[in-house]
Amino acid sequence: MRPVRFLPISLLLALGACQTTGFRSGTVPLDDRTFMGLWRTYSHCRVSEDAEETRNDARRLNQAVRAMTRREESFNTLPEALRALIEESPSRFAVDPGAMAAACALHAAQAAQTAGRYEDALELLRSVSALSEKSGYAYYAAEAERGLARAARALSAKAGGFQGGAEAPLRQATVHP
């Protein structure tokens, strides 16, 4: 009989632990989930011209967005009775972290292309282009599609003996969120 009495207490302790610790992923530093942490990463991405730094910023923003999405999905899978016991995150964003991640990825693609890292640029552009299925991201997906088209033309021109390099066509794709 004693184990049955401890079951409700154990359940309450487990729920309390979820409430205090939240759904945290070990891959995203806690600071990146706060608005200021995301904003610092985004701002750094927008001003940096270093291909590696901007790529890392884009990766960090994408990880934070995925962690937020997983948290929302995890919350929605809980039974209604348990959802009522768990408080929602008190933070609200004035901007869309997904849009910040997309804008950073476009800028990172430009920086990678300028540095001659064409494969990195294409990977970043493709990741943003995949957002075309989500509403609210059409602008970023369209910019990525234009960047991919310019990259294809630049790479084919370079392969055909064009001496101007592939830098100029993608550099023209300035992104303003």
Rosetta blueprint (number, residue, H / E / L):
1 M L
2 R H
3 P H
4 V H
5 R H
6 F H
7 L H
8 P H
9 I H
10 S H
11 L H
12 L H
13 L H
14 A H
15 L H
16 G H
17 A H
18 C H
19 Q H
20 T H
21 T H
22 G L
23 F L
24 R L
25 S L
26 G L
27 T L
28 V L
29 P L
30 L H
31 D H
32 D H
33 R H
34 T L
35 F H
36 M H
37 G H
38 L H
39 W H
40 R H
41 T H
42 Y H
43 S H
44 H H
45 C H
46 R H
47 V H
48 S L
49 E L
50 D L
51 A H
52 E H
53 E H
54 T H
55 R H
56 N H
57 D H
58 A H
59 R H
60 R H
61 L H
62 N H
63 Q H
64 A H
65 V H
66 R H
67 A H
68 M H
69 T H
70 R H
71 R H
72 E H
73 E H
74 S H
75 F H
76 N H
77 T H
78 L L
79 P L
80 E H
81 A H
82 L H
83 R H
84 A L
85 L L
86 I L
87 E L
88 E L
89 S L
90 P L
91 S L
92 R L
93 F L
94 A L
95 V L
96 D L
97 P H
98 G H
99 A H
100 M H
101 A H
102 A H
103 A H
104 C H
105 A H
106 L H
107 H H
108 A H
109 A H
110 Q H
111 A H
112 A H
113 Q H
114 T H
115 A L
116 G L
117 R L
118 Y H
119 E H
120 D H
121 A H
122 L H
123 E H
124 L H
125 L H
126 R H
127 S H
128 V H
129 S H
130 A H
131 L H
132 S H
133 E H
134 K L
135 S L
136 G L
137 Y L
138 A H
139 Y H
140 Y H
141 A H
142 A H
143 E H
144 A H
145 E H
146 R H
147 G H
148 L H
149 A H
150 R H
151 A H
152 A H
153 R H
154 A H
155 L H
156 S H
157 A H
158 K H
159 A H
160 G L
161 G L
162 F L
163 Q L
164 G L
165 G L
166 A L
167 E H
168 A H
169 P H
170 L H
171 R H
172 Q L
173 A L
174 T L
175 V L
176 H L
177 P L
